[in-house]
Amino acid sequence: MSIRTYKYKLYQTKKDKHIHDVINISGIIYNHCIALHKRYYKLYDKHLNKFQLQKHLTKLKKRDKYAFWKKVPSQAIQDITVRIENAYKKFFDYAKGKTKQRVSPPSFKAVKKYKSYTLKGKVGYKLEDNVIYLNGYKYKFWLSRPIEGTIKTIIIKRDNIGDFYICITQEIKDTKINTTTGKIGGADFGIKTFLTLDDNSEIESPQYHLKYLKQLKQLNRNLSKKKKGSNGRKNAKLQLAKLHIKIANKRRDYFHKLSNEIAKKYDYFCIEDLNMKAMQMLWGRKVSDLAFSEFVNILEYKANVIKIDRFYPSSKACSICGYVLKELDLKTRGWTCPSCNAKHQRDVNAAINIKRVGASTLAGEVVRATSVA
């Protein structure tokens, strides 16, 4: 069984105001919970758990002052408390040195920027074909693909231009991807080149954010000149949000087309299990524009993907004899093996090693580097 999430767009209607209200109230409840956490921690040097929060929120809803909170389904409120507790646990794990990845405690969010609320299981909604019922309101959506699996969660989400989507997470039986070509491919992700394949071919990144950077800067400048609270500022903000969505859609469309080509060409495709957070810390916007994680997620449900350990020295190991260099600077794009004198282009050599290790993993073998310089 596998878990997949599909996104469906709701038709625009006057009833969208109700969803706006529910999401805004969810943001208010979220901020209230954060304030409670901060106050409780200041007084008792402890953080509230989700059960304490849920009990407190249930009592508050009975008061006239907080009666409007009842618009938000109880499951959505429970999900808010669970997410906050998980966020605090991650922060305290980092503070205690249990994890090395820097994590900040959850903070307040502007209600207008709060994006969604979540329903779990079969409670709080009703689905019929391309119609979803939420709190007695009927909404139609574009059924772009059938809903076949067991529904785990439904997230009602709004974007920056006011459009609404439902993201349905389903548990689906794994369908075996047909193996027809008999080919195994390997690829190395890069900053300048999106993918370098083991056959020495390269797939360039479209870098949509970079292509539209001039327009983004222009719209940002235009927004900064508008008076706060004016209609001109609202329109400028809308234009900027539309451009960001356009960039994201173009990138996603490219990933779907590329993953289709890979799935047709190879039975199995080997890649590295990348540490995206570490890469973003090093290269920032470049990595965000490349969006490796999004591409891998799309590729995984179209092709048989084999991920090799991120710590395997794919760039430093000779693909001919297995000799491993002790150090290889990131700026060095080519090197010669001291053992067998083979000349390597860094990314191609890495792609060949990734394919070799992936193929060995598929066969149930263990591949280790033979020697270190």
C-alpha positions as CSV (number, residue, x, y, z in Angstrom):
1,M,0.0,0.0,0.0
2,S,1.2,3.5,-0.7
3,I,0.0,7.0,0.3
4,R,-0.7,9.6,-2.4
5,T,-2.2,13.0,-2.3
6,Y,-4.2,14.4,-5.2
7,K,-5.2,18.0,-5.6
8,Y,-8.6,19.1,-7.1
9,K,-9.7,22.7,-7.7
10,L,-13.0,23.9,-6.5
11,Y,-15.4,25.9,-8.8
12,Q,-15.6,29.5,-7.8
13,T,-18.9,30.4,-6.1
14,K,-20.3,32.9,-3.6
15,K,-20.3,30.1,-1.0
16,D,-16.4,30.3,-1.0
17,K,-16.9,33.0,1.6
18,H,-17.8,30.3,4.1
19,I,-14.4,28.5,3.5
20,H,-12.6,31.8,3.8
21,D,-14.3,32.3,7.2
22,V,-13.4,28.7,8.4
23,I,-9.7,29.1,7.4
24,N,-9.5,32.6,9.0
25,I,-11.0,31.3,12.2
26,S,-8.6,28.3,12.1
27,G,-5.8,30.9,12.0
28,I,-7.2,32.7,15.0
29,I,-7.4,29.4,16.9
30,Y,-3.8,28.5,15.9
31,N,-2.5,31.9,17.2
32,H,-4.6,31.4,20.4
33,C,-2.9,28.1,21.0
34,I,0.6,29.5,20.4
35,A,-0.2,32.3,22.9
36,L,-1.3,29.7,25.5
37,H,1.9,27.7,24.9
38,K,4.1,30.8,25.4
39,R,2.3,31.9,28.6
40,Y,2.3,28.4,30.1
41,Y,6.0,27.8,29.3
42,K,6.8,31.2,30.9
43,L,4.9,30.3,34.1
44,Y,5.7,26.6,34.5
45,D,8.7,26.0,32.2
46,K,6.7,23.3,30.4
47,H,4.7,23.1,27.2
48,L,1.1,22.1,26.9
49,N,0.3,18.8,25.3
50,K,-2.4,18.3,22.7
51,F,-5.0,16.8,25.1
52,Q,-4.7,19.8,27.5
53,L,-5.2,22.2,24.5
54,Q,-8.1,20.3,23.1
55,K,-9.9,20.2,26.5
56,H,-9.3,23.9,27.0
57,L,-10.6,24.8,23.5
58,T,-13.7,22.7,24.0
59,K,-14.5,24.8,27.1
60,L,-13.9,28.0,25.3
61,K,-16.3,27.2,22.4
62,K,-19.1,27.1,24.9
63,R,-18.6,30.8,25.8
64,D,-20.4,33.4,23.8
65,K,-17.2,35.2,23.1
66,Y,-15.8,32.2,21.2
67,A,-19.0,30.8,19.8
68,F,-17.9,31.6,16.3
69,W,-15.2,29.0,16.7
70,K,-17.9,26.3,16.2
71,K,-17.7,27.0,12.5
72,V,-14.5,25.1,12.4
73,P,-15.0,21.3,12.5
74,S,-13.7,19.7,15.7
75,Q,-11.3,17.4,13.8
76,A,-9.7,20.5,12.2
77,I,-9.2,22.0,15.7
78,Q,-7.7,18.7,16.9
79,D,-5.3,18.7,13.9
80,I,-4.1,22.3,14.8
81,T,-3.2,21.1,18.3
82,V,-1.4,18.0,17.0
83,R,0.7,20.0,14.5
84,I,1.6,22.5,17.2
85,E,2.7,19.7,19.6
86,N,4.7,18.0,16.9
87,A,6.4,21.3,16.1
88,Y,7.3,21.9,19.7
89,K,8.7,18.3,20.1
90,K,11.0,18.9,17.1
91,F,12.2,22.2,18.6
92,F,12.9,20.7,22.0
93,D,14.7,17.7,20.4
94,Y,17.0,20.3,18.7
95,A,17.4,22.3,21.9
96,K,18.4,19.1,23.8
97,G,20.9,18.2,21.0
98,K,19.0,15.1,19.9
99,T,18.9,16.4,16.3
100,K,21.4,18.6,14.5
101,Q,19.0,20.2,12.0
102,R,18.1,23.7,13.3
103,V,14.5,24.0,14.2
104,S,12.7,27.1,15.5
105,P,9.6,27.0,17.8
106,P,6.2,27.6,16.1
107,S,5.3,31.2,16.0
108,F,2.3,33.4,15.3
109,K,0.9,33.6,11.8
110,A,-1.0,36.4,10.1
111,V,-4.6,35.2,9.8
112,K,-4.8,36.3,6.1
113,K,-1.7,34.1,5.4
114,Y,-3.2,31.1,7.1
115,K,-3.8,28.6,4.3
116,S,-5.9,25.6,5.2
117,Y,-7.7,23.3,7.6
118,T,-7.6,19.5,7.7
119,L,-10.3,16.8,8.1
120,K,-9.4,13.2,8.9
121,G,-11.1,9.9,8.1
122,K,-14.8,10.2,7.1
123,V,-15.9,12.9,9.5
124,G,-16.7,16.5,8.6
125,Y,-17.4,16.1,4.9
126,K,-19.2,14.0,2.3
127,L,-18.0,13.2,-1.2
128,E,-20.3,12.3,-4.2
129,D,-18.6,12.1,-7.5
130,N,-17.2,15.7,-8.1
131,V,-19.2,17.2,-5.2
132,I,-18.0,17.7,-1.7
133,Y,-20.3,18.8,1.2
134,L,-18.7,20.9,3.9
135,N,-20.7,22.1,6.9
136,G,-23.9,21.8,4.9
137,Y,-22.6,23.7,1.9
138,K,-22.3,22.0,-1.5
139,Y,-19.1,22.6,-3.6
140,K,-18.2,21.2,-7.0
141,F,-14.6,20.5,-8.1
142,W,-12.8,19.5,-11.2
143,L,-12.5,15.7,-10.9
144,S,-9.2,15.6,-12.9
145,R,-8.5,12.0,-11.8
146,P,-10.7,9.3,-10.1
147,I,-10.7,8.9,-6.3
148,E,-10.0,5.2,-5.9
149,G,-8.2,4.6,-2.6
150,T,-9.2,4.8,1.0
151,I,-9.4,8.5,2.0
152,K,-7.1,9.3,5.0
153,T,-7.3,13.1,5.1
154,I,-8.8,16.0,3.2
155,I,-7.2,19.4,3.3
156,I,-9.2,22.4,2.2
157,K,-6.7,24.9,1.0
158,R,-6.6,28.4,-0.4
159,D,-3.8,30.0,-2.5
160,N,-2.5,33.5,-2.6
161,I,-5.0,34.6,-5.2
162,G,-8.1,33.3,-3.4
163,D,-8.7,30.0,-5.3
164,F,-9.6,26.9,-3.3
165,Y,-8.5,23.3,-3.6
166,I,-9.1,20.1,-1.8
167,C,-6.1,17.9,-1.3
168,I,-7.2,14.3,-0.8
169,T,-4.7,11.9,0.7
170,Q,-5.5,8.3,-0.2
171,E,-4.2,4.9,0.6
172,I,-3.8,3.1,-2.7
173,K,-2.8,-0.5,-3.5
174,D,0.6,-0.5,-5.1
175,T,0.4,-1.2,-8.8
176,K,3.4,-2.8,-10.3
177,I,5.0,-0.6,-13.0
178,N,5.5,-2.7,-16.1
179,T,9.1,-3.4,-17.0
180,T,9.4,-3.5,-20.8
181,T,12.7,-1.9,-21.8
182,G,15.1,-3.9,-19.8
183,K,17.1,-0.8,-19.1
184,I,18.4,0.7,-15.8
185,G,19.4,4.3,-15.7
186,G,21.4,6.4,-13.2
187,A,21.5,10.1,-12.8
188,D,23.2,12.7,-10.7
189,F,21.5,15.9,-9.7
190,G,23.4,19.1,-10.2
191,I,23.1,22.9,-9.7
192,K,24.1,24.0,-13.2
193,T,22.7,20.9,-14.9
194,F,19.5,19.4,-13.6
195,L,20.3,15.8,-14.4
196,T,23.5,14.2,-15.7
197,L,22.8,10.7,-16.9
198,D,25.2,7.7,-16.9
199,D,25.2,7.7,-20.7
200,N,26.9,11.1,-20.7
201,S,23.7,13.0,-21.7
202,E,22.6,16.0,-19.8
203,I,19.1,17.5,-19.0
204,E,19.2,21.2,-18.5
205,S,17.1,22.9,-15.8
206,P,14.5,25.4,-17.2
207,Q,15.1,27.6,-14.1
208,Y,11.7,29.2,-14.4
209,H,12.3,31.4,-11.3
210,L,15.4,32.8,-12.9
211,K,13.6,33.4,-16.3
212,Y,10.9,35.4,-14.6
213,L,13.2,37.1,-12.1
214,K,13.1,40.5,-13.9
215,Q,9.3,40.5,-13.9
216,L,9.3,39.4,-10.2
217,K,11.6,42.3,-9.3
218,Q,9.5,44.7,-11.2
219,L,6.2,43.6,-9.6
220,N,7.9,43.6,-6.2
221,R,9.0,47.2,-6.7
222,N,5.6,48.2,-7.9
223,L,4.0,46.6,-4.8
224,S,6.5,48.4,-2.5
225,K,5.4,51.8,-3.9
226,K,1.7,51.3,-3.2
227,K,0.0,52.7,-0.2
228,K,-0.8,50.1,2.5
229,G,-4.5,49.3,2.6
230,S,-5.2,50.8,-0.9
231,N,-6.9,49.0,-3.8
232,G,-3.7,49.6,-5.9
233,R,-1.7,47.6,-3.3
234,K,-4.2,44.8,-3.4
235,N,-4.1,44.6,-7.2
236,A,-0.3,44.7,-7.2
237,K,-0.1,41.9,-4.6
238,L,-2.5,39.9,-6.7
239,Q,-0.4,40.3,-9.9
240,L,2.7,39.2,-8.0
241,A,0.9,36.1,-6.5
242,K,-0.4,35.2,-10.0
243,L,3.2,35.2,-11.4
244,H,4.4,33.0,-8.6
245,I,1.6,30.5,-9.3
246,K,2.4,30.6,-13.0
247,I,6.1,29.8,-12.3
248,A,5.1,26.9,-10.0
249,N,2.7,25.5,-12.6
250,K,5.3,25.7,-15.5
251,R,7.9,24.0,-13.3
252,R,5.4,21.2,-12.4
253,D,4.3,20.7,-16.0
254,Y,8.0,20.4,-17.0
255,F,8.6,17.8,-14.2
256,H,5.6,15.7,-15.4
257,K,6.8,15.7,-19.0
258,L,10.4,14.8,-18.0
259,S,9.2,12.0,-15.6
260,N,7.1,10.5,-18.4
261,E,10.1,10.4,-20.7
262,I,12.2,8.7,-18.1
263,A,9.4,6.2,-17.3
264,K,9.2,5.2,-20.9
265,K,12.9,4.9,-21.4
266,Y,13.9,3.0,-18.3
267,D,12.5,0.2,-16.2
268,Y,14.4,1.3,-13.2
269,F,15.9,4.7,-12.5
270,C,18.6,5.2,-9.8
271,I,19.1,8.5,-7.9
272,E,20.7,9.7,-4.7
273,D,18.6,10.3,-1.6
274,L,19.4,14.0,-1.3
275,N,19.5,16.1,1.9
276,M,17.5,19.0,0.5
277,K,17.6,21.2,3.7
278,A,21.4,21.0,3.8
279,M,21.5,21.9,0.0
280,Q,19.2,24.9,0.5
281,M,21.4,26.2,3.3
282,L,24.4,26.1,0.9
283,W,22.8,27.3,-2.3
284,G,19.5,28.9,-1.3
285,R,17.3,30.1,-4.1
286,K,19.1,28.0,-6.8
287,V,18.0,24.8,-5.1
288,S,14.5,26.1,-4.5
289,D,14.2,26.9,-8.2
290,L,15.4,23.5,-9.2
291,A,12.8,21.8,-6.8
292,F,14.5,18.4,-6.7
293,S,12.1,17.1,-4.1
294,E,9.0,17.9,-6.1
295,F,10.5,16.2,-9.2
296,V,11.4,13.0,-7.2
297,N,7.8,12.9,-5.8
298,I,6.4,13.0,-9.3
299,L,8.9,10.5,-10.7
300,E,8.2,8.0,-7.9
301,Y,4.7,7.2,-8.8
302,K,5.4,7.0,-12.6
303,A,8.6,4.9,-12.5
304,N,10.5,2.4,-10.4
305,V,12.9,4.6,-8.5
306,I,15.9,3.3,-6.6
307,K,17.4,5.6,-4.1
308,I,21.0,5.1,-3.0
309,D,22.5,6.2,0.3
310,R,23.3,10.0,0.3
311,F,26.6,9.2,2.0
312,Y,27.9,6.9,-0.7
313,P,30.9,8.8,-2.3
314,S,29.5,8.7,-5.9
315,S,31.5,11.6,-7.1
316,K,34.8,10.6,-5.4
317,A,34.7,6.9,-6.3
318,C,36.3,5.7,-9.6
319,S,33.6,4.0,-11.7
320,I,36.2,1.8,-13.3
321,C,38.2,0.4,-10.3
322,G,36.4,1.6,-7.2
323,Y,39.2,3.7,-5.9
324,V,38.0,6.6,-3.7
325,L,39.6,10.0,-3.3
326,K,39.9,11.3,0.2
327,E,38.8,14.8,-0.9
328,L,37.3,16.3,-4.0
329,D,36.5,20.0,-4.1
330,L,33.1,21.1,-5.4
331,K,34.8,23.3,-8.0
332,T,36.7,20.4,-9.5
333,R,34.6,19.2,-12.5
334,G,37.1,16.5,-13.7
335,W,39.8,14.2,-12.1
336,T,42.1,11.4,-13.0
337,C,42.0,8.2,-10.9
338,P,45.5,7.6,-9.3
339,S,44.9,3.8,-9.4
340,C,43.9,3.1,-13.0
341,N,44.5,6.5,-14.7
342,A,40.9,6.7,-15.9
343,K,39.8,10.2,-16.6
344,H,36.4,11.2,-15.1
345,Q,33.9,14.0,-15.6
346,R,32.6,14.5,-12.1
347,D,28.8,14.3,-12.7
348,V,29.0,11.5,-15.3
349,N,31.2,9.4,-13.0
350,A,28.7,10.0,-10.2
351,A,25.8,9.0,-12.4
352,I,27.6,5.7,-13.4
353,N,28.3,4.9,-9.7
354,I,24.7,5.7,-8.7
355,K,23.5,3.3,-11.5
356,R,25.9,0.6,-10.4
357,V,25.0,0.8,-6.7
358,G,21.3,1.0,-7.6
359,A,21.5,-2.1,-9.8
360,S,23.4,-4.0,-7.1
361,T,20.7,-3.0,-4.5
362,L,18.1,-4.3,-6.9
363,A,19.9,-7.6,-7.1
364,G,20.3,-7.7,-3.3
365,E,24.0,-7.1,-3.2
366,V,26.0,-4.6,-1.1
367,V,28.5,-2.3,-2.9
368,R,31.4,-0.8,-1.0
369,A,34.2,1.4,-2.1
370,T,37.5,-0.6,-2.3
371,S,40.2,1.9,-1.4
372,V,40.7,5.4,-0.2
373,A,43.4,7.9,-1.2
